[in-house]
Amino acid sequence: MQIITDRPQAPTAIRTDLGAIFVSLELSRSTWLITSLSPGGGEKMSKHTVSSGDVAGLQTRFSQLKDKVQVRTGQVVPIIVIQEAGLDGFWIHRLLQDEGVESHVVDPASIATSRRRRRAKTDKIDGEALVRALLAYKRGEPRVCAMVRAPTPQEEDRRRICRERKTLTAERVEHVNRIKGLLFAQGISDYEPLLRKRRERLEELRTGDGRLLPEHLKAQIVRELDRLELTLQQIKSVETERDAMLSPSDEGTPAPGAMLKSLKGIGPEFAGILWSEGLFRSFSNRRQVAAYAGLAPTPWRSGSVAHEQGVVSAPSSTTPAVTYFQKAISSFRAKATIRTFRTRPPLNCTR
C-alpha cells in the first residue's frame, strides 16, 4: 500500500524569522559596501554601495530597508549594524549610536575563516561573513566572535600622549643611528649626537685618515641634527603634557594616573600607559587581563601533540604588553642586584 507523506522542508542555511534588519559595513577608502539581511526577504542578502564618507547615503539606505520590511511584514523593526575595527576608527560607530541604531565593532581576527591556503577574499564575501557572525552573536552562541569595546572620545584622546611619545622616541633612535652610521663609515666611532655640545663636537671631528669631514657629509649631518633637536623638543613637550595629565587633581577623588604614579617603582611613563591603555577597560577575570596584555597561554593540543606555543613575541602597539615586560625585567634586575649585594661579603672579610 502506497503511503503519501508530506515532503520535509529543506533546512535553511540562514534563519529567516528575524526580528531585526542585520547590516554589515565593509569600509574602504573609496566605497562602503552595505550588506543586509531583512525579515521577509528569504535567505538572500542584499548589497548596496555608497561612496566613502557618504553618511547621508548610508542613512538613506537604512530608511529604504525599513520601508521595504514594513511593506512586507507590516512591522517596524530595528537595525543592527556590525563593522570591523580598523582604519576608520570609531566615529561611524558613535554616529550610528547617536542616531539610535544598535552598532557593534568586531575584532576581524576573531571571525572564523577558511583555512585553505588559497581562498577567495572579496568585500562581498567578507560582508556576508560579518552578517552571519552578527546573527550568531545575537543568538547567544559562545566564542563566535570578539566584540570591541569602543572607547569614549575622551578615553581615545587620552591615549595620544603616550603613543605620540613612543613614535617620537623611535624617530629619535633613527636619527641617532643614521648620524652614527654616517660617521662610522669615515672611521669615527666616538661621537654621541645626544650630548648638549654635539654641534661643537662635530666641528672638531676628523676622519680615520686625519681629514676634515667632507662638505656634503657635514651638511647632511647638520640637517640630521636639526631634525634630532626638533624631535627632542617635541618629546619634552609631550612629556610635559603627560606629567600634567598624571598630576593630582584639585577635586576630592585623585585621578587613577596620579594614584599609580605615587606607587613605588612606577614612573610616569608606565603609569600613563597603564592608565590610558588598560584601566579604562572592564575585565571579567584574570585570564582576560592576561590575554589583553599578551601573556595568556596558547596551548597546541591535538592527538598526541601537546605543547605550549608561549606568549606573544610581538605585541601590538595598542597594548601595554611591551611595557609590562620592561617593568618585569627591571624589577627582576633590581631584586637580583639587592640579593647579590646582601650575600656578597665585605671587602675586608676573608672566607
N, C-alpha and C positions, 0 to 999 in steps of 0.2 A: 504494500500500500504506500502510495506516494504521499509524503507529508510536506506541506508548504510552510516554510518558516520565514520570518522576517529577515532580510539581509542585514547583518550587523553593520553599523556605521563605521567607516574607517576612522581610526584615531587621528585627530588633528595635531599638526606639529606645533601649533601655537593656540593658546586659549583665545577664543573669540567672545566669551562672555565677560567683556571688560567693563569696568565701571569708570573708566577714565581714558583719556587720549594720551598714549605714551609716545613721546617725541625724543629723538636723539639729534644732537647737533654735531656735525663734523666741520670743524672750523679750520680755515686756512687763510693765507694772506689775500687770496683773490676771491674766493666764494665760500658761502656757508651752505652745506647740504643738510636739509631738514628731512629726516626720515620719521614717519609716523605710522602708528597702528591704532585704528579707531574702532569703537564699537559699531557693529552693524556692517562693517566693511569686509568681513571674512578674514582670511589669513594674509591677504596681500598687503604689503607695506607700501604706502605712497611716498614719493620722493619729490622734493621741490628744492630749487636752488635760488638763493638770493646773493647779492653782492656782499662782499665782506664789509662789515660795519653798518649794513643797512638794517637798523633796528626797526624802522617803520615797516619795511617789508617783512620782517620776522613777525611783528605783531599782526600784520595783515594776514599772514598765513595762518596764524593761530586762530584768528577770528573766522577765517574760512573753514578751518577744520571743525570748530564748534558749531557753525551753522549747518554743515553737512551732517554732523551727528544728530543735531536736533531735528533735522528733516527726516532722517532715517528712523530714529528711535523715539522721537518726541520728548527727549530728556536733555537737560543741560548738564554736561559732565565736565569735570575739571581737566586741566592739562598738567601732565607730569613730564618734566624735561630732564635729560641727562646729557652731560658733556664730559669730555676728558680734560683732566688737568694738564695744562701745557702753556704755550707761549702767550695765549690771550689772557692769562691771569683769571681773576675772579670778578671782573666788572660786569660781565654778562650775567653771571650767577646772581649778583646783587641786584642788577636791573630787573631780572625776572621775579625775584622775590619781592621787590618793591611794587611790582605790578600784580602781586597776589598769585603768582604761578609757583607751584612746588618745583624746586630745582635741586638737582644733585650733581656733584662733581666727583668723578670716579678716577681712581688711580689706574691709568691704562695698563700698567704692568700686572694688575691683579685679574684681568679678564682672560679666561682660558682661550687659547688659540690652537690651531692645528700644529702638531709637532713635525709635520713633514718638512724636509729640507727645502723643497721648492713648493711654495704655496702662493695662491693668488692673494693679492692685497690691493684693494681699491677702497675709495671712500664709500662706495655703495655697500660693500661687504662689511666694512667697519661700522657703518651706520646701523645696519641690521643687527650686527652683533651687540651693539650698545642697547638697542631696543630689547633684545632678548635678555640681556643682563639686567636691565631695569625691571622687566617683568618678573624674573626670578627673584630679584631683590625685594620687590613689593609683595611677592607671595611668602616671603619669610624664609627662603632657602638659605641655609648657613654657608658661609665662605664662598658665595658666588662671585663676589667682588668686594673691593675695599673702597668705601666712600671717603672722600677727603673732607676734613673739617675746615671749611673756609674761614680764614681769619677776618677780623673786622678791619676796616681801613686804618684804624689807629694801630692795631697789632701788626699789620703788614708794613706800615710806615716805620714802626719802631725797629724792624729788622734791618733797615737800610744802613744804619750806622755801623754795626759790626760787619756786615757783608761788604760795605764800601772799604772799610779798613783792611779786610782780607785782600781785596782786589788791589788796593794801593800798596800793600806790603809785597804782593807778588810783583808788581811793577818795579818797586824799589830793588828787589833782588835781580830782576832782569837788567836794569841799568848798571848795577854794580858789577854783575858778571860780564856784561858787554865791555865795560871800561877795562876791567882786569884782563879780559881776553885780548883786547887790542894791544895793551901794553906788554902782555906776556909774549906776544909774537915779536916784540922788539927786545926781548931779554930783560924786561923789568917785572919783578915779581913782588916787590915790597911796597906797592902803592895802595893806600886804603882810601877809596872815594868817600867814605862816610865820616872821615875826620873833618874838623872845622877848617883846618888850613889846607884843604885839598887843592885849592887853586894855586896857593903859594908853592905847595909841594910839586904841582905839575910843572911850574916854571923851572924847577931845579932838576928835573928828571933827565937822565942820559940813557941812551940805548946801551945794549950789552957791549957794543964795539966802540963806545965812547962818543957817539954823535948826538946832536940835539934831536928832539922829536921832529919828524917831518912835518911840513907846514899843514898839509891837508889832514893828516892824522891828528895833529894837535887841535885843529879846528873841530874835527868830529868829536873828540873827547870833550872839548869845551861845551859843545851843544848837548852832549850826553849829561854833563854836569848840570847844565841849565834844567834839563828835564828831571834829573835826580833831585835837585833842590826844590823844584816845584812839587814833586811827589812828597818830599819830606815835609814841606809846608802844609800840604793837604792832609797828610797823616796827623799832624799836630792839630789841625782844625777839627778833624773827625774825632780824635781822642778827647778834645775839649767838649764836644757835644756829647760824647759817651759819658764823660765824668759828670756833666750836668744832668744827664738822664738818670744816673745812679746816685745822685746826691739825695740826702734825706729831704722829704717834703715838709712843708710847714704845717700840714694837717696832722691830726692825731695819729692816724694809721701810717706807719712808714711804708715806703714803696718796697716791693719784693726785691728789686735790684739792690737797693741800699741795704736790706737785711742780709742778702747774700754776700755783699762786699764786706760787711762787718765781721764775717766769719774768718777765723784764722786759716791761712793757706789759700784763700780765694782772692784773686786780684780783680781789677776792674774788667779786664777782657773776658775772663772766664765767667764772671758774674753777668756781664752784658749778654754773652752768647746764651748762657743757660736760661736767662730770664726771657730774652726776646725770641729764642728759637724753640724752647722746650716747655717752659712753665705755663704758657697760655693754653696748652693743650690739656685735654682730660684723658686720663688713663684709668682703665678698669682694674688692672692687675700689674704685677711686676714684669710679667713677660711682655706686655705691651710697651713698657718703658724700655726694656732691653731691646726689643725689636726696633723701636724708633731710633735708638742710639746705635743700631748696627751690631749689637752684642748678643743677640739671641742665637741659640744653636740652630744649625741647619743639618739635621741627620739625613743620610742617604742609606736607606734600608730597603732592600728588595731581594727576597730569597736568601741566599747565603751571603750576600753582600751587605755589610753593615759597617759604616764608618761615618765619622763626623767631618763635614766639609769646612768647619771652622767659621769664625766670624767674618764679616765682610772685610775685604782688604782695601777697598777704595770707597769709603762712604761718600755719599753725595754732599754737595756743598750746602744743602739746605738743612743738614742735620749736624748737631754738635758732636758727632762721634769722634772726629779728629781731636777736638778739644778735650773730650773725656780721656782719650788715650794719652795725650800730652800731660794731663793732670795726674793720671795714674802713674805714668813713668816718673814724673818729677817727685811725686810722693814716695815712690819706691826708692829712688836715688837718695832722697833725704833720709829715709829710715835706714838705708844701708850705711850712709855716712855716719849717722848717730851711733849705730850699732858698732861700726869699726872704731869710732872714737872711744866708746865706752870699754871695749875689750882690748884696746891697744895699751900696752904697759907704758909707764912714764919713761922719759928719756934717760933718767939716771938710775933706772931699775934694771937689774940683771936677773935673768931666769936661771 
